[in-house]
Amino acid sequence: MQNGIHFISGLPRSGSTLLSALLRQNPRFHAGMTSPVGSLFSAMLREVSQGNETAVFIDNTQRAALLRTVFDTYYADLHPTHVVFDTNRLWTTKLPTLVSLFPECKVVCCVRHVSWIMDSIERLIRRNHLELSKIFNFEAGGSVYSRVDGLGGATGMVGFAWNGLREAIYGEHADRLLLVTYETLTLDPLRALGAIYDFIGEPHFQHDPENVTFADAADFDARLGTPGLHTIGSSVRPTERKTILPPDLFARFEQDAFWRDLRQVPSAVKIV
């Protein structure tokens, strides 16, 4: 990447699409929803490992070059002055590799109270009650309890991301992380953006939270059987509402927003 690459990761339903829509207002920036790069990167990593018998002919220098090629090839059509933000919840689990490939890279992690993440996903499922969602493998059965259990499991949509976030926060590259809380992003988006600019060392840009557009997601969401998964409003507004989760389910995740207690977060990690 000629002008640098950074990453957006963290928890689902925590504002990453909104953040990308705001960042791309800057003509020097490229940001979007989850890209294919994460899955291509994982596939390449698998093929150059010893799980492939021909990998005996590939040394670490070649492995690194091949992995960088995934990024360089996918983003080759961007103007050379672009700074890329690639989005994937996988990236928090791959920090040692990312730092090795891109020594200047930073990771912006969107975070939100886990109870409200579960609530947000359940709202989508109920709103699309005539659709079956890929989030739950297009299964017709289940209840809010089984759905939340699946989401929160180690390989679930929320559980995997939460575990990856903790891995990164308590790992050796914690100084590469900026946590952007959903509250700050929706209540004071300019403050969140200013922190990101300072974090990555870029000159500030005049963003407009009152005029936000993001039109890339409709077909993708439809294929997932979850219309609205990446829909955002035209302006940044916090929303007040009551949860639709049963009280015991909502309370189950009460302690999971560990970043709210600064004693639980290494000082190297920045939070806004």
Order of alpha helices (4+ residues) and beta strands (2+ residues): beta-alpha-beta-alpha-alpha-beta-alpha-beta-alpha-alpha-alpha-beta-alpha-alpha-alpha-alpha-beta
